[in-house]
């Protein structure tokens, strides 16, 4: 009986050791890291847009909008959300741009917020001076 218990414990230890070796030797490739970062950025952008736009529409219409009827996004920089039949409004449209916030909020034919989207171009680096 004791030999079966010992064999079972040794077998379990071997399985655990093999598992640790497999997990320890598996590494993320650079492509998998990039895909993970892209998914995190996309998820963050969508969550921020939904939170901020839902709040803005609720403040204007007085009714909490739930799932948007339509959405459009590049998954990196902007998200546009559209709700149909929210409270007294037939259509509510909201565009959220990363690092700029809400740049467009339209309730039916009335434009509540409209900001020019800033381009994020880095200034040219100064040229090094030549010393003689």
VOPAGU-2260 file (C-alpha; in pm, 1 decimal, decimal comma):
REM VOPAGU-2260
SITE   aa  ch    i         X         Y         Z
SITE  UNK   A    0       0,0       0,0       0,0
SITE  UNK   A    1     278,9     241,9      90,9
SITE  UNK   A    2     456,3     177,5    -239,0
SITE  UNK   A    3     142,6     280,9    -432,3
SITE  UNK   A    4     121,9     604,5    -232,7
SITE  UNK   A    5     491,4     672,2    -292,4
SITE  UNK   A    6     453,6     594,7    -664,1
SITE  UNK   A    7     153,4     828,9    -680,3
SITE  UNK   A    8     344,1    1111,0    -510,7
SITE  UNK   A    9     648,1    1061,8    -735,6
SITE  UNK   A   10     423,1    1058,0   -1044,2
SITE  UNK   A   11     247,9    1376,9    -927,5
SITE  UNK   A   12     585,7    1546,3    -864,8
SITE  UNK   A   13     705,5    1450,7   -1214,6
SITE  UNK   A   14     387,5    1588,3   -1376,0
SITE  UNK   A   15     423,5    1914,5   -1178,7
SITE  UNK   A   16     790,9    1947,3   -1275,5
SITE  UNK   A   17     710,8    1895,0   -1644,7
SITE  UNK   A   18     435,0    2155,6   -1616,9
SITE  UNK   A   19     670,3    2410,3   -1460,4
SITE  UNK   A   20     930,2    2346,9   -1733,0
SITE  UNK   A   21     672,2    2396,8   -2008,7
SITE  UNK   A   22     537,2    2718,1   -1855,4
SITE  UNK   A   23     888,2    2847,4   -1783,3
SITE  UNK   A   24    1015,1    2792,1   -2137,1
SITE  UNK   A   25     712,4    2940,7   -2313,5
SITE  UNK   A   26     778,3    3304,4   -2405,2
SITE  UNK   A   27     564,2    3563,9   -2577,0
SITE  UNK   A   28     682,8    3653,6   -2922,9
SITE  UNK   A   29     717,8    4023,8   -3013,5
SITE  UNK   A   30     412,1    3987,6   -3237,9
SITE  UNK   A   31     205,6    3848,5   -2949,0
SITE  UNK   A   32     317,7    4139,0   -2728,9
SITE  UNK   A   33     213,3    4389,9   -2997,1
SITE  UNK   A   34    -123,2    4218,4   -3038,5
SITE  UNK   A   35    -175,9    4228,0   -2663,0
SITE  UNK   A   36     -91,2    4597,8   -2646,2
SITE  UNK   A   37    -324,7    4670,4   -2939,4
SITE  UNK   A   38    -610,9    4485,8   -2769,5
SITE  UNK   A   39    -551,8    4670,0   -2441,2
SITE  UNK   A   40    -545,1    5007,8   -2618,5
SITE  UNK   A   41    -858,2    4926,7   -2815,9
SITE  UNK   A   42   -1040,7    4810,8   -2503,9
SITE  UNK   A   43    -936,8    5119,3   -2307,0
SITE  UNK   A   44   -1044,6    5351,2   -2589,2
SITE  UNK   A   45   -1383,7    5180,7   -2624,5
SITE  UNK   A   46   -1445,5    5187,8   -2248,8
SITE  UNK   A   47   -1352,1    5554,6   -2216,0
SITE  UNK   A   48   -1565,3    5651,6   -2514,8
SITE  UNK   A   49   -1866,7    5459,6   -2388,2
SITE  UNK   A   50   -1837,9    5605,4   -2036,5
SITE  UNK   A   51   -1784,2    5967,2   -2142,4
SITE  UNK   A   52   -2034,0    5967,6   -2428,3
SITE  UNK   A   53   -2303,8    5792,7   -2223,5
SITE  UNK   A   54   -2263,7    6055,0   -1952,1
SITE  UNK   A   55   -2274,4    6343,5   -2202,1
SITE  UNK   A   56   -2586,1    6209,5   -2376,0
SITE  UNK   A   57   -2757,8    6148,9   -2040,9
SITE  UNK   A   58   -2682,7    6509,3   -1935,3
SITE  UNK   A   59   -2837,4    6645,7   -2256,5
SITE  UNK   A   60   -3136,3    6413,7   -2298,3
SITE  UNK   A   61   -3208,9    6328,4   -1934,4
SITE  UNK   A   62   -3233,7    5956,7   -2010,4
SITE  UNK   A   63   -2958,2    5700,7   -1969,0
SITE  UNK   A   64   -2861,3    5558,9   -2309,4
SITE  UNK   A   65   -2775,7    5190,4   -2304,7
SITE  UNK   A   66   -2612,3    4999,5   -2589,9
SITE  UNK   A   67   -2531,9    5216,9   -2891,3
SITE  UNK   A   68   -2722,3    5137,2   -3210,3
SITE  UNK   A   69   -2410,5    5195,2   -3421,5
SITE  UNK   A   70   -2040,6    5242,9   -3361,8
SITE  UNK   A   71   -1734,1    5318,6   -3569,0
SITE  UNK   A   72   -1369,9    5314,6   -3461,9
SITE  UNK   A   73   -1014,4    5276,8   -3583,6
SITE  UNK   A   74    -944,3    5095,9   -3250,4
SITE  UNK   A   75    -646,9    5324,4   -3183,7
SITE  UNK   A   76    -748,8    5689,6   -3189,8
SITE  UNK   A   77   -1124,8    5752,9   -3215,8
SITE  UNK   A   78   -1467,1    5602,6   -3149,3
SITE  UNK   A   79   -1800,9    5729,4   -3280,7
SITE  UNK   A   80   -2114,7    5608,8   -3104,1
SITE  UNK   A   81   -2473,7    5657,0   -3222,3
SITE  UNK   A   82   -2788,7    5589,4   -3022,9
SITE  UNK   A   83   -3135,2    5583,8   -3178,8
SITE  UNK   A   84   -3448,0    5673,9   -2979,6
SITE  UNK   A   85   -3293,1    5782,9   -2650,9
SITE  UNK   A   86   -3559,7    5944,9   -2437,3
SITE  UNK   A   87   -3697,3    6240,9   -2632,3
SITE  UNK   A   88   -3415,3    6231,9   -2888,4
SITE  UNK   A   89   -3445,1    6037,9   -3211,1
SITE  UNK   A   90   -3067,2    6023,8   -3260,4
SITE  UNK   A   91   -2764,5    6101,0   -3045,0
SITE  UNK   A   92   -2414,1    6094,8   -3194,4
SITE  UNK   A   93   -2090,6    6123,8   -2998,3
SITE  UNK   A   94   -1728,9    6110,9   -3118,3
SITE  UNK   A   95   -1451,2    6051,1   -2866,4
SITE  UNK   A   96   -1084,6    6095,0   -2959,2
SITE  UNK   A   97    -805,4    5958,2   -2740,6
SITE  UNK   A   98    -628,2    6234,4   -2543,0
SITE  UNK   A   99    -883,2    6493,7   -2666,3
SITE  UNK   A  100   -1208,9    6371,3   -2516,3
SITE  UNK   A  101   -1546,2    6433,0   -2679,0
SITE  UNK   A  102   -1501,0    6626,3   -3003,0
SITE  UNK   A  103   -1857,4    6593,0   -3134,2
SITE  UNK   A  104   -2192,8    6561,1   -2960,8
SITE  UNK   A  105   -2511,3    6592,1   -3167,2
SITE  UNK   A  106   -2861,2    6542,1   -3034,7
SITE  UNK   A  107   -3101,9    6517,9   -3330,1
SITE  UNK   A  108   -3017,0    6822,0   -3547,5
SITE  UNK   A  109   -2864,7    7023,4   -3261,0
SITE  UNK   A  110   -2485,5    7028,3   -3225,1
SITE  UNK   A  111   -2396,0    7050,5   -2856,3
SITE  UNK   A  112   -2017,6    7004,9   -2884,5
SITE  UNK   A  113   -1802,9    7040,1   -3192,6
SITE  UNK   A  114   -1428,6    7074,5   -3154,0
SITE  UNK   A  115   -1171,8    7067,1   -3427,9
SITE  UNK   A  116    -972,2    6747,2   -3386,7
SITE  UNK   A  117    -612,8    6840,8   -3310,9
SITE  UNK   A  118    -349,0    6663,3   -3510,7
SITE  UNK   A  119     -78,9    6509,5   -3300,1
SITE  UNK   A  120     230,5    6573,1   -3506,6
SITE  UNK   A  121     550,4    6601,3   -3308,2
SITE  UNK   A  122     756,9    6913,6   -3374,9
SITE  UNK   A  123    1069,0    6862,5   -3576,8
SITE  UNK   A  124    1378,9    6795,1   -3369,6
SITE  UNK   A  125    1628,6    7081,7   -3368,2
SITE  UNK   A  126    1929,3    7026,0   -3586,4
SITE  UNK   A  127    2256,8    6992,7   -3401,9
SITE  UNK   A  128    2492,9    7285,4   -3436,1
SITE  UNK   A  129    2830,9    7219,5   -3596,2
SITE  UNK   A  130    3121,6    7331,8   -3385,6
SITE  UNK   A  131    3449,9    7415,2   -3552,4
